[in-house]
Amino acid sequence: MTPTNDIINNDNAMNSKTIFDYAYCSSRRIPVILHRREIGKVFAEVNDDLVVIAGENKKEHEYLIPKSKVSYFDEKQLHVSISYNSLKDFEI
């Protein structure tokens, strides 16, 4: 397995396992979802973290979220498992 691929358990796909390609998410600007709300889009992968930027035309917030916080990927959205209160801890 390459460093950009991990296996993520996708509960929405009847508990099937999906190979997750972080490079795909950054190239497609996949939305990152926290508790049913979009917090930004994946813009890059840096070591064991994902760079997530909020704001379409103007950068409003930028986060460095560890890949270990990814709970699942449903092919259109990347879901993370952190609290809203701890989100500010990942802001850069």
Beta strands, then each sheet from edge to edge (+ up, - down):
strand 1: 5-10
strand 2: 16-21
strand 3: 31-34
strand 4: 37-46
strand 5: 49-54
strand 6: 61-66
strand 7: 70-73
strand 8: 78-80
sheet 1: 1+ 2-
sheet 2: 6+ 5- 4+ 3- 8- 7+
end
